[in-house]
Each structure stands twice: as structure tokens, then as C-alpha cells.
């Protein structure tokens, strides 16, 4: 590095002192500074993003919600919901019975919740975008009917059931008529009661006359034994 010490003004005659005198001094490596781009613009340290942490927490909550709804559950059904609006979801939820819940969750999260349970057979319908119907009642047709009406009114023919599990058995889209036509509990009780009453009445009517005859026969036999017993005692 060179440093300027002093200079003399030039005169008419050239003089050796008229030139600027410079001295060179050695460079001190301790005082030298070379910009380090890595220090000026250091690379940011990578930490788990807040977004990924929230996403992971939300997934865990979804799995727990599904597991909770598996308790006292009689039927789970998948509904293809692609194209649904927020308002349509709200309207559908309002139309469902209190014992039926509609949950929107990814297939992978639902399967994680049902894996290793009787509901695991639901796996074949886990394709595409599904909303999940959890029925906590034995009244299966009453739980399915609101969506059928909703589907018909809004002409959502493509948004059909993708599958269901009831009593450990998988029902495909073509099998839902069996579920929708199941008799209600009241209908089952009425049918059973009718079946029990009719044979019972017939049985009573059939046994009435022979029963009278049987009683008379038994009474006569008892009288005969009493007479024979009495006669033997007199001898």
C-alpha cells in the first residue's frame, strides 16, 4: 500500500523536488480486511416451519376425531364429495340426524384410525375425495335417507356412496339398496310379535278341547285309584 506524504508546487524550471514524493509501507495482514460473502449474507438455518408443525398437529387431531367416532358406531359410509361447496356441506350436516356425523378427512388418515379394527374392510372405497358418514344408531335407513334426498334435490348423481361397513361386512355402491331397505327396529319388533302371537293363539285354540278331555280323564283315573285304595284297606 502506498501513502502520499507531501508535494511541492512546480516552478518554471523543473526540479527534482517538484514531483510528489511517495513512500511505500508494508501491508499489515492483521489490519487487512477482505469481505467474506458468507459472513455478509449467511445462509439461514433451517428450522421446522410453523406450517408443517400445524399440519402435523391437525393430522393427529383428525385421526383422534375419527377414532372417537368409531365408539358405539354401527355403520361408516364414504361419500364422494368432489365439487361440493361449503354451503352444501353445511346444508347436508343440518339435514342429518343427531346420531349421525359427517367428517371430511383424507383417506390415509381415516385408514390410520381404523387399521387393525373391524372397520379396516372399508379400505376398498378409499380412493378419490371422500366425506365420511358415522352412524351411531341401529336405524341405518333413517341415517342414509337424508343424503339420498340431498343428492336427488341437487342432482348430484356422480356424488354417490363409495362404500360402507356394517356389522363387519363391506358394502359397495351397488349394495346400498340392502342397507336402505333394512327394516327399522320398530318394524322388526312388530313382525316378531306378530309371528309369536299367531302360533300361540292357534296353539291355545287347538289345545282347548283336548285339554278339557285330558283333565276329565285324569280326574276319572284319580277317582279310580282312590276307590281301589279304599277297597284294599277294608280287606
C-alpha positions as CSV (number, residue, x, y, z in Angstrom):
1,X,0.0,0.0,0.0
2,X,1.3,3.5,-0.9
3,X,0.8,6.7,1.1
4,X,1.3,10.3,-0.1
5,X,3.4,12.3,2.3
6,X,3.8,15.8,0.8
7,X,4.4,17.6,-2.5
8,X,6.0,20.9,-3.7
9,X,4.4,23.3,-6.2
10,X,6.0,23.1,-9.6
11,X,8.2,26.1,-10.8
12,X,9.3,27.3,-14.2
13,X,12.3,25.1,-14.0
14,X,11.9,21.5,-13.4
15,X,13.2,20.4,-10.1
16,X,13.7,17.0,-8.8
17,X,11.6,18.1,-5.7
18,X,8.7,19.2,-7.8
19,X,7.5,15.7,-8.0
20,X,5.3,14.1,-5.4
21,X,7.2,12.0,-3.0
22,X,5.6,8.7,-2.1
23,X,6.7,6.1,0.4
24,X,5.6,2.6,0.4
25,X,4.8,0.8,3.6
26,X,4.3,-2.9,4.1
27,X,0.8,-4.2,4.4
28,X,-0.1,-5.4,7.9
29,X,-2.0,-8.7,7.4
30,X,-3.7,-8.1,10.8
31,X,-5.2,-4.8,9.6
32,X,-6.3,-6.1,6.1
33,X,-10.0,-6.8,5.6
34,X,-11.4,-8.9,2.8
35,X,-15.2,-9.1,2.7
36,X,-16.5,-12.6,3.2
37,X,-19.7,-13.0,1.3
38,X,-20.6,-15.9,3.5
39,X,-20.5,-13.7,6.6
40,X,-22.2,-10.8,5.0
41,X,-25.1,-13.0,3.6
42,X,-25.1,-16.0,5.9
43,X,-27.3,-18.9,4.9
44,X,-30.4,-19.1,7.1
45,X,-30.6,-22.0,9.5
46,X,-33.3,-24.4,8.7
47,X,-35.9,-25.0,11.4
48,X,-39.2,-26.9,11.2
49,X,-41.6,-24.5,9.7
50,X,-44.7,-23.4,11.7
51,X,-46.9,-24.5,8.8
52,X,-45.6,-28.1,8.9
53,X,-46.0,-28.2,12.7
54,X,-49.6,-27.1,12.4
55,X,-50.2,-29.5,9.6
56,X,-48.8,-32.4,11.7
57,X,-50.9,-31.4,14.7
58,X,-54.1,-31.1,12.6
59,X,-53.5,-34.6,11.1
60,X,-53.1,-36.1,14.6
61,X,-56.3,-34.3,15.7
62,X,-58.2,-35.7,12.7
63,X,-57.1,-39.3,13.5
64,X,-58.2,-38.9,17.1
65,X,-61.6,-37.5,15.9
66,X,-62.1,-40.5,13.7
67,X,-61.2,-42.9,16.5
68,X,-63.6,-41.2,18.8
69,X,-66.4,-41.5,16.3
70,X,-65.7,-45.2,16.0
71,X,-67.1,-45.7,19.5
72,X,-70.6,-47.0,19.5
73,X,-70.7,-46.8,15.7
74,X,-72.9,-49.1,13.7
75,X,-72.1,-48.0,10.2
76,X,-69.4,-46.0,8.4
77,X,-70.1,-44.9,4.8
78,X,-67.9,-43.0,2.3
79,X,-69.4,-40.2,0.1
80,X,-67.7,-38.8,-3.0
81,X,-67.7,-35.1,-2.2
82,X,-65.6,-33.7,-5.0
83,X,-67.2,-30.4,-6.2
84,X,-69.2,-29.8,-3.1
85,X,-69.4,-26.2,-1.9
86,X,-69.1,-25.1,1.7
87,X,-72.8,-24.2,1.8
88,X,-73.7,-27.7,0.5
89,X,-71.7,-29.3,3.3
90,X,-73.5,-27.1,5.8
91,X,-76.9,-27.9,4.4
92,X,-76.1,-31.6,4.4
93,X,-74.9,-31.6,8.0
94,X,-78.1,-29.8,9.1
95,X,-80.2,-32.5,7.4
96,X,-78.6,-35.4,9.3
97,X,-79.9,-36.9,12.5
98,X,-78.2,-36.1,15.7
99,X,-76.7,-39.6,15.9
100,X,-75.0,-39.3,12.5
101,X,-71.8,-37.3,12.0
102,X,-70.3,-36.2,8.7
103,X,-66.5,-35.8,8.7
104,X,-64.2,-34.7,5.9
105,X,-60.8,-36.4,6.2
106,X,-58.1,-37.8,3.9
107,X,-58.3,-41.5,3.2
108,X,-54.8,-42.0,4.7
109,X,-55.8,-40.5,8.0
110,X,-59.1,-42.4,8.2
111,X,-57.3,-45.7,7.4
112,X,-54.7,-44.9,10.1
113,X,-57.6,-44.7,12.6
114,X,-59.4,-47.8,11.5
115,X,-56.3,-50.0,10.9
116,X,-56.5,-53.2,12.9
117,X,-60.2,-52.8,13.7
118,X,-63.3,-54.3,12.3
119,X,-63.7,-51.2,10.1
120,X,-60.5,-52.0,8.2
121,X,-62.5,-53.7,5.5
122,X,-63.6,-50.1,4.4
123,X,-60.3,-49.9,2.5
124,X,-61.6,-50.7,-1.0
125,X,-63.6,-47.4,-1.1
126,X,-60.6,-45.2,-0.1
127,X,-60.0,-43.6,-3.5
128,X,-60.6,-40.1,-4.5
129,X,-62.1,-37.5,-2.2
130,X,-64.4,-38.8,0.5
131,X,-66.6,-37.4,3.2
132,X,-67.3,-40.0,5.9
133,X,-70.7,-40.7,7.5
134,X,-70.6,-42.2,11.0
135,X,-73.9,-43.6,12.2
136,X,-74.3,-44.1,15.9
137,X,-77.7,-45.7,15.7
138,X,-79.3,-49.0,14.7
139,X,-81.7,-47.1,12.4
140,X,-79.5,-47.4,9.3
141,X,-82.1,-46.4,6.7
142,X,-83.0,-43.3,8.6
143,X,-79.3,-42.3,8.6
144,X,-78.8,-42.9,4.9
145,X,-82.1,-41.4,3.7
146,X,-81.2,-37.7,4.3
147,X,-78.2,-37.9,1.9
148,X,-80.3,-39.6,-0.8
149,X,-82.8,-36.8,-0.6
150,X,-79.9,-34.2,-0.7
151,X,-78.3,-36.0,-3.6
152,X,-81.6,-36.1,-5.6
153,X,-82.6,-32.5,-4.9
154,X,-79.3,-31.1,-6.0
155,X,-78.9,-33.6,-8.9
156,X,-75.6,-34.9,-7.5
157,X,-75.7,-38.2,-9.3
158,X,-72.0,-38.5,-9.5
159,X,-71.5,-37.9,-5.8
160,X,-72.7,-41.3,-4.7
161,X,-71.7,-43.5,-1.8
162,X,-68.3,-45.1,-2.4
163,X,-68.8,-47.9,0.1
164,X,-69.8,-48.7,3.7
165,X,-69.2,-51.2,6.5
166,X,-72.0,-52.6,8.6
167,X,-71.6,-55.4,11.1
168,X,-68.0,-56.1,9.8
169,X,-69.2,-56.5,6.2
170,X,-68.2,-54.3,3.3
171,X,-71.0,-52.9,1.1
172,X,-70.1,-51.5,-2.3
173,X,-72.0,-48.7,-4.1
174,X,-74.3,-51.3,-5.7
175,X,-75.1,-52.9,-2.4
176,X,-76.7,-49.9,-0.7
177,X,-80.2,-50.9,-1.5
178,X,-79.8,-53.7,1.1
179,X,-78.9,-51.1,3.7
180,X,-81.6,-48.6,2.6
181,X,-84.3,-51.2,2.7
182,X,-83.5,-52.7,6.1
183,X,-86.5,-52.7,8.4
184,X,-86.4,-50.3,11.4
185,X,-86.3,-51.6,15.0
186,X,-90.0,-50.9,15.4
187,X,-90.8,-52.9,12.2
188,X,-88.7,-55.8,13.4
189,X,-90.3,-55.9,16.8
190,X,-93.8,-55.7,15.2
191,X,-93.0,-58.5,12.8
192,X,-91.6,-60.7,15.6
193,X,-94.6,-60.0,17.8
194,X,-97.0,-61.0,15.1
195,X,-95.1,-64.2,14.4
196,X,-95.2,-65.1,18.1
197,X,-98.8,-64.2,18.7
198,X,-100.3,-66.1,15.7
199,X,-98.9,-69.6,16.5
200,X,-99.6,-69.0,20.2
201,X,-103.3,-68.3,19.6
202,X,-103.6,-71.2,17.2
203,X,-101.9,-73.4,19.8
204,X,-104.3,-72.3,22.5
205,X,-107.3,-72.9,20.3
206,X,-106.0,-76.3,19.3
207,X,-105.3,-77.4,22.9
208,X,-108.5,-76.1,24.4
209,X,-110.8,-79.1,23.7
210,X,-108.2,-81.9,24.2
211,X,-107.2,-80.1,27.4
212,X,-110.7,-80.5,28.8
213,X,-110.8,-84.1,27.8
214,X,-107.4,-84.7,29.4
215,X,-108.5,-83.1,32.7
216,X,-111.6,-85.2,32.8
217,X,-109.6,-88.4,32.0
218,X,-107.1,-87.6,34.7
219,X,-109.8,-86.9,37.2
220,X,-111.5,-90.2,36.5
221,X,-108.2,-92.0,36.9
222,X,-107.6,-90.4,40.2
223,X,-111.1,-91.3,41.4
224,X,-110.5,-94.9,40.4
225,X,-107.2,-95.1,42.3
226,X,-108.9,-93.7,45.4
227,X,-111.6,-96.3,45.2
228,X,-109.2,-99.1,44.7
229,X,-107.1,-97.9,47.6
230,X,-110.0,-97.6,49.8
231,X,-111.2,-101.1,49.0
232,X,-107.9,-102.7,49.6
233,X,-107.8,-101.1,53.1
234,X,-111.1,-102.7,54.0
235,X,-110.0,-106.2,53.3
